[in-house]
Every structure is written in structure tokens, then in C-alpha cells.
Amino acid sequence: MTIKTVSCPSCSAPVEWSAKSAFRPFCSERCKLQYLGAWATERYRIPESGRTSQDTDATSPPAS
């Protein structure tokens, strides 16, 4: 049986994709937390290109 190997999203180190790899797809807890921190500080974002004017109107306060 061939063991699948993936690249760590943080440092690109090879990671064995198996139950033995506790932090998969990351190579370590450090890389996992570093990646989570990047999302938390908004270094990575999902683009808002799909928003429409109706989406923004729904969050606007009602006119008095």
C-alpha cells in the first residue's frame, strides 16, 4: 500500500497523510497555529466579489 504525502500549507514540508500525523495537513502544531493566526489577523481573506447591492442594503439601518 502506498502512503499518500501532501505538502504542509504553512512551510511546504512533506506530510504523511495517515492517522499517525496528528496535525495533518500540517507538519506540526506550530505550523497549524501559525496558519490559524494568519487567518485570524486577516492576512488571508475570502474575496467579496460576489456581493450585490441587495446584500449591502440588508445590513444598512432603516431610514428614519
N, C-alpha and C positions, 0 to 999 in steps of 0.2 A: 504494500500500500504506500502511495506517495503522500508525503505530508506537504500540505499547501503552505507557502510562505508569502506573506504580504509585507509591505513597507510601512513602517511607523509613520503616521501622519505628521508628527512633530519633527522627527530627526531623520527619517528615511531609513533607519536601521531595519534589517530583515527581522521579521517576527514570525515564529511558527504558529500557524492557525490551528491550535488544539486546546484541549481542556487544561493542559499544563501551563499555558500562557495566561496568567491571571489578569493581565491588563490589556489583552488583545482588543483592538488592533494596535495598541500602543506597546512599546517595548518595556516600559517601566511606569511606575506610579508618577514619577517626576514628569515624564512626557505627557501623561494623561492630564495632570493638574495644570501643566503649562498650557496645553491646548484649551482646556476649560477656561483658564484665566484670560486667554486671548479673546474668546467669545464674550466673557463677562465684561471686559473692558471695551468691547465693540470694535476690536481690530478686524474681526470678521463680521460681515453683515449680509443679510439676505436683501437683495435689491427691491425697491418699492415700485418698479416699473409697471407692475400690474394694477396699480391703484387707479380708480376712476374718480370723477368728481362726486359721485354718489357716496363713495366711501368717506371722503373728507366732510361732506355735508352731514353725515350721520353722527360725527363726533363733535360738530360745532354746537355751541349752546344756542338755544332757541332765541329768536329776536323778540325783544320786548315791545 
